[in-house]
Amino acid sequence: MSNDIRSLIEDLAKKAKQASLELAGASTSDKNDALQAIARGLESNRKILLEENQKDIDAAEENGLSEAMVDRLRLTHERIDGMVQGLRQLISLPDPVGLVIEEKKRPNGLSIQKVRTPIGVIGIIYESRPNVTIDCAGLCLKSGNASILRGGKESLHSNRALASVIGQALADSPIPEDSVQLVPTIDREALNHLLTLDEYVHCIIPRGGEGLIRFVAENSRIPVIKHYKGVCNLFVDAEADLEIARQIAVSSKCGRPGVCNAIENLIVDEKIAPAFLPECAKELVEQDCELLVDEKAASLLGDFPTKPATDEHYDEEFLDLRLSIKIVASLDEAISFVNRFGSGHSESIITKNKKRAERFLREVDASSVYWNASTRFTDGFEFGLGAEIGISTDRLHARGPMGLEELCTYKYWVTGNGQWK
Amino acid sequence: MSNDIRSLIEDLAKKAKQASLELAGASTSDKNDALQAIARGLESNRKILLEENQKDIDAAEENGLSEAMVDRLRLTHERIDGMVQGLRQLISLPDPVGLVIEEKKRPNGLSIQKVRTPIGVIGIIYESRPNVTIDCAGLCLKSGNASILRGGKESLHSNRALASVIGQALADSPIPEDSVQLVPTIDREALNHLLTLDEYVHCIIPRGGEGLIRFVAENSRIPVIKHYKGVCNLFVDAEADLEIARQIAVSSKCGRPGVCNAIENLIVDEKIAPAFLPECAKELVEQDCELLVDEKAASLLGDFPTKPATDEHYDEEFLDLRLSIKIVASLDEAISFVNRFGSGHSESIITKNKKRAERFLREVDASSVYWNASTRFTDGFEFGLGAEIGISTDRLHARGPMGLEELCTYKYWVTGNGQWK
């Protein structure tokens, strides 16, 4: 690696650390003013944003990227409006910083307050969607964190233009200009070096496909908050309301199959499988869903086009209209199956039996466990967080949807009157 | 690395993961019974514990280990009593698992509960003190986590004997036997392999010197909670109560200089330095403390034996009777100094001025910030946590003293009545 790139990245990280110390003490109104200034900057720089984005689009088409990829890359007036709206919504959310989370008085008279504070410097590593630049910069800024943004190579022109809008807005605000910085190169070695700078950068959030996330997790010396994939399971218990089960099975697969909280595996108790499965399969097939089934399910679904399911299928995040089906003999078998194949994201049981529901909620090891509801609700907005920077399937720090509070840590304020032992 | 060691470690980690799923649902009374059984096992196996420990002591003396090292290694009846007492204290603490931390009802009728759960599998990497084996096994067990213990090579016989007591106690209890496992080899490659098994192990807590902690942090793919060192600062503001300042300066350095929450740097506002420093220095020197001072302090301390302080001194965790002294012109300079040289552990300001105190509390970037009290209070027991597995200077998950709650994560229980969109 060239020393130039090393020192460029180190300089950027040091500036972010310095900015984070000032930003941690910034007032809510200063932070909101900065968000407002960025929103206005986006509105008044539409022309240049669309022009710079067109360069990325042209390059993508020249390089033969898929239509879906090009679409993800594209900025439109509507999408710029969406970013502006996102920033204005952040302004309306309460400032998470400074809140006293816990407070106690010790027998020696010390008052101990646990106070919410920003984490410090957050690195966001993402792929081609340029809106991530604005969304993540806004979320980090509102939560008092300095951010270092490293987007994908396909959107470099767009990201530079967006970062320049942010930079201008911050330069005219009381918020330190280095509070948001874009890594100006897509050199892989620059990313590798950034991931070692744990002295200056306190948290890395990768957003994108499993490959990117694994790369970051395996190469980072800085703590990473991530989710690799969403293999979500729906279990239809022997005492399920079959109407509810069918509605949720079909909608949580076919409603939007490309998202991480859609289900991939449908698990059915053998006692209700004959009554439930054919009818449910009918609706799924009508919606063009392909069914991958175990032997027992195959024997119940003779009238339908099915394929045999393997363990690899049960382990796969399809992100498309395929659904694996598994028949089980008991709740125990269902829980074991979920804990074996689930990715720790979202799992649901449909049952009228409270005891069995509670066992599922307690024993299934995932960020979000549902009783008589769809896994599709795992989302920062649906959970009432007001915003979302991602969903964590990790266990440390944050689990499940992450909003502004999850971008914070805490410190202890201890007040005394001379206590020394 | 031999495949045997790899598969040994992998097998152990898989068993821990399996045990953790059962242990997560264990009742408080079953966990307490297991802790009680371990305590009784320690009491009834004193003879063999002391015999096995003697093998470690003999080897240590043969290898010429320092007296301090040998002392750390040594088990005595008193120290066994201490471990037993620690376990019985854990029994008396509330079970952190299962508590509903937050609860909300969404407009669509979904009830969302944030429920505290164990993290899963925790790896403890430590050095020679054998009591860590029992302390950490107990803390993990009470918080519903399976633990993998990897102690230092000097205490291998002692640790094996302690692990065997734990194993017998668990075998006779309803808690899965694999809930606590000792890595049976001190092969470095076994440790390296363990640190890659993020599929089975969810958190690593290293306990020991900075070298061990850095090694673990740099080689672990599993999230690590740690503190490298405690470089704690005490700032005596221009408006300090000089009596309080002197009492805290002397006691927080000389009370127990070898601990992480003792101070290493004394920062004094130049406006009160002439009135404060000579008198404070007198007491420090009387207690055999060596003073490393900047030029301004040197000119005030002409009557005392001092040495010049360098940046390396300000950055060093002495763990002995040396203290660096720095004179500053302002609160701003003090805060910058603390944020530059402090290790994010514990920092204190002595002042009668509330505004300045609050700026210090807010702007100093450390796990625990004090106003008119000694940094020596950063400790799980002093903070009322009832127990302590360590002190984190990290920002993610836990910061400051870590007790049973900090050994937990959470998950969301979402209850509906058929919601699907």
HADDOCK unambig.tbl for C-alpha pairs under 7 A between the chains (distance, minus, plus):
assign (segid A and resid 25 and name CA) (segid B and resid 362 and name CA) 6.78 0.50 0.50
assign (segid A and resid 25 and name CA) (segid B and resid 363 and name CA) 6.42 0.50 0.50
assign (segid A and resid 119 and name CA) (segid B and resid 395 and name CA) 6.10 0.50 0.50
assign (segid A and resid 218 and name CA) (segid B and resid 221 and name CA) 6.27 0.50 0.50
assign (segid A and resid 221 and name CA) (segid B and resid 218 and name CA) 6.25 0.50 0.50
assign (segid A and resid 223 and name CA) (segid B and resid 223 and name CA) 6.48 0.50 0.50
assign (segid A and resid 244 and name CA) (segid B and resid 418 and name CA) 5.35 0.50 0.50
assign (segid A and resid 248 and name CA) (segid B and resid 420 and name CA) 5.39 0.50 0.50
assign (segid A and resid 251 and name CA) (segid B and resid 420 and name CA) 6.71 0.50 0.50
assign (segid A and resid 361 and name CA) (segid B and resid 413 and name CA) 6.40 0.50 0.50
assign (segid A and resid 362 and name CA) (segid B and resid 25 and name CA) 6.78 0.50 0.50
assign (segid A and resid 363 and name CA) (segid B and resid 25 and name CA) 6.41 0.50 0.50
assign (segid A and resid 366 and name CA) (segid B and resid 411 and name CA) 6.90 0.50 0.50
assign (segid A and resid 367 and name CA) (segid B and resid 411 and name CA) 4.88 0.50 0.50
assign (segid A and resid 367 and name CA) (segid B and resid 412 and name CA) 6.14 0.50 0.50
assign (segid A and resid 368 and name CA) (segid B and resid 411 and name CA) 5.80 0.50 0.50
assign (segid A and resid 368 and name CA) (segid B and resid 412 and name CA) 4.57 0.50 0.50
assign (segid A and resid 368 and name CA) (segid B and resid 413 and name CA) 6.11 0.50 0.50
assign (segid A and resid 369 and name CA) (segid B and resid 412 and name CA) 6.16 0.50 0.50
assign (segid A and resid 369 and name CA) (segid B and resid 413 and name CA) 5.18 0.50 0.50
assign (segid A and resid 369 and name CA) (segid B and resid 414 and name CA) 6.07 0.50 0.50
assign (segid A and resid 370 and name CA) (segid B and resid 413 and name CA) 6.06 0.50 0.50
assign (segid A and resid 370 and name CA) (segid B and resid 414 and name CA) 4.66 0.50 0.50
assign (segid A and resid 370 and name CA) (segid B and resid 415 and name CA) 5.81 0.50 0.50
assign (segid A and resid 371 and name CA) (segid B and resid 414 and name CA) 6.26 0.50 0.50
assign (segid A and resid 371 and name CA) (segid B and resid 415 and name CA) 4.83 0.50 0.50
assign (segid A and resid 371 and name CA) (segid B and resid 416 and name CA) 6.11 0.50 0.50
assign (segid A and resid 372 and name CA) (segid B and resid 415 and name CA) 6.40 0.50 0.50
assign (segid A and resid 372 and name CA) (segid B and resid 416 and name CA) 5.14 0.50 0.50
assign (segid A and resid 372 and name CA) (segid B and resid 417 and name CA) 5.31 0.50 0.50
assign (segid A and resid 372 and name CA) (segid B and resid 418 and name CA) 5.08 0.50 0.50
assign (segid A and resid 373 and name CA) (segid B and resid 415 and name CA) 6.72 0.50 0.50
assign (segid A and resid 373 and name CA) (segid B and resid 416 and name CA) 5.15 0.50 0.50
assign (segid A and resid 373 and name CA) (segid B and resid 417 and name CA) 6.50 0.50 0.50
assign (segid A and resid 373 and name CA) (segid B and resid 418 and name CA) 5.10 0.50 0.50
assign (segid A and resid 373 and name CA) (segid B and resid 419 and name CA) 4.86 0.50 0.50
assign (segid A and resid 373 and name CA) (segid B and resid 420 and name CA) 5.97 0.50 0.50
assign (segid A and resid 374 and name CA) (segid B and resid 419 and name CA) 6.32 0.50 0.50
assign (segid A and resid 374 and name CA) (segid B and resid 420 and name CA) 4.95 0.50 0.50
assign (segid A and resid 395 and name CA) (segid B and resid 119 and name CA) 6.10 0.50 0.50
assign (segid A and resid 395 and name CA) (segid B and resid 409 and name CA) 5.90 0.50 0.50
assign (segid A and resid 396 and name CA) (segid B and resid 397 and name CA) 5.35 0.50 0.50
assign (segid A and resid 396 and name CA) (segid B and resid 409 and name CA) 6.37 0.50 0.50
assign (segid A and resid 397 and name CA) (segid B and resid 396 and name CA) 5.33 0.50 0.50
assign (segid A and resid 397 and name CA) (segid B and resid 397 and name CA) 3.54 0.50 0.50
assign (segid A and resid 399 and name CA) (segid B and resid 410 and name CA) 6.88 0.50 0.50
assign (segid A and resid 399 and name CA) (segid B and resid 411 and name CA) 6.72 0.50 0.50
assign (segid A and resid 409 and name CA) (segid B and resid 395 and name CA) 5.92 0.50 0.50
assign (segid A and resid 409 and name CA) (segid B and resid 396 and name CA) 6.38 0.50 0.50
assign (segid A and resid 410 and name CA) (segid B and resid 399 and name CA) 6.88 0.50 0.50
assign (segid A and resid 411 and name CA) (segid B and resid 366 and name CA) 6.89 0.50 0.50
assign (segid A and resid 411 and name CA) (segid B and resid 367 and name CA) 4.88 0.50 0.50
assign (segid A and resid 411 and name CA) (segid B and resid 368 and name CA) 5.80 0.50 0.50
assign (segid A and resid 411 and name CA) (segid B and resid 399 and name CA) 6.70 0.50 0.50
assign (segid A and resid 412 and name CA) (segid B and resid 367 and name CA) 6.15 0.50 0.50
assign (segid A and resid 412 and name CA) (segid B and resid 368 and name CA) 4.57 0.50 0.50
assign (segid A and resid 412 and name CA) (segid B and resid 369 and name CA) 6.16 0.50 0.50
assign (segid A and resid 413 and name CA) (segid B and resid 361 and name CA) 6.41 0.50 0.50
assign (segid A and resid 413 and name CA) (segid B and resid 368 and name CA) 6.12 0.50 0.50
assign (segid A and resid 413 and name CA) (segid B and resid 369 and name CA) 5.19 0.50 0.50
assign (segid A and resid 413 and name CA) (segid B and resid 370 and name CA) 6.05 0.50 0.50
assign (segid A and resid 414 and name CA) (segid B and resid 369 and name CA) 6.07 0.50 0.50
assign (segid A and resid 414 and name CA) (segid B and resid 370 and name CA) 4.66 0.50 0.50
assign (segid A and resid 414 and name CA) (segid B and resid 371 and name CA) 6.28 0.50 0.50
assign (segid A and resid 415 and name CA) (segid B and resid 370 and name CA) 5.80 0.50 0.50
assign (segid A and resid 415 and name CA) (segid B and resid 371 and name CA) 4.84 0.50 0.50
assign (segid A and resid 415 and name CA) (segid B and resid 372 and name CA) 6.41 0.50 0.50
assign (segid A and resid 415 and name CA) (segid B and resid 373 and name CA) 6.71 0.50 0.50
assign (segid A and resid 416 and name CA) (segid B and resid 371 and name CA) 6.11 0.50 0.50
assign (segid A and resid 416 and name CA) (segid B and resid 372 and name CA) 5.14 0.50 0.50
assign (segid A and resid 416 and name CA) (segid B and resid 373 and name CA) 5.14 0.50 0.50
assign (segid A and resid 417 and name CA) (segid B and resid 372 and name CA) 5.31 0.50 0.50
assign (segid A and resid 417 and name CA) (segid B and resid 373 and name CA) 6.49 0.50 0.50
assign (segid A and resid 418 and name CA) (segid B and resid 244 and name CA) 5.36 0.50 0.50
assign (segid A and resid 418 and name CA) (segid B and resid 372 and name CA) 5.05 0.50 0.50
assign (segid A and resid 418 and name CA) (segid B and resid 373 and name CA) 5.07 0.50 0.50
assign (segid A and resid 419 and name CA) (segid B and resid 373 and name CA) 4.87 0.50 0.50
assign (segid A and resid 419 and name CA) (segid B and resid 374 and name CA) 6.32 0.50 0.50
assign (segid A and resid 420 and name CA) (segid B and resid 248 and name CA) 5.39 0.50 0.50
assign (segid A and resid 420 and name CA) (segid B and resid 251 and name CA) 6.73 0.50 0.50
assign (segid A and resid 420 and name CA) (segid B and resid 373 and name CA) 5.96 0.50 0.50
assign (segid A and resid 420 and name CA) (segid B and resid 374 and name CA) 4.92 0.50 0.50
